Amino acid sequence: MKDRDEILQLIRDIMQEMFEIDAEDVSLDARLYEDLDFDSIDAVDMIVKLKEMTGKALNPKDFKNARSINDVVEAVYKLAHE
């Protein structure tokens, strides 16, 4: 994954596949808990799936403060470019 657009698309695919959330609802400003009805178990499931798809060891603490899709994109981008 080289850029944020690729990461966003990956997250859209995960949201659609795992949580049956329409891809068009997954925008950068979409809030995980308020807009997408995420809970802590969903967040852990998404972290596991991102780890599988990226091959990177994701630290759940990096995602603890994620409140929006943009926060998740930025966290994955940062990990991908370390």
C-alpha angles and dihedrals in degrees: 000000000000107000143028093253091060090048092049091051090049090052091048089052091050093048092050096044101041104028103024092236115154111251092230089060090058102084128150092257095046110120113228099220103028102036103026099033093234122168132193093269090052089051092053091048090051092049090052091049092047089051091052093048098043100036088225125126103242119204111218088215088066088061098040093096095040109124102161140035088254090059090054092047091051093048092051091044091052092050092047091054100045 
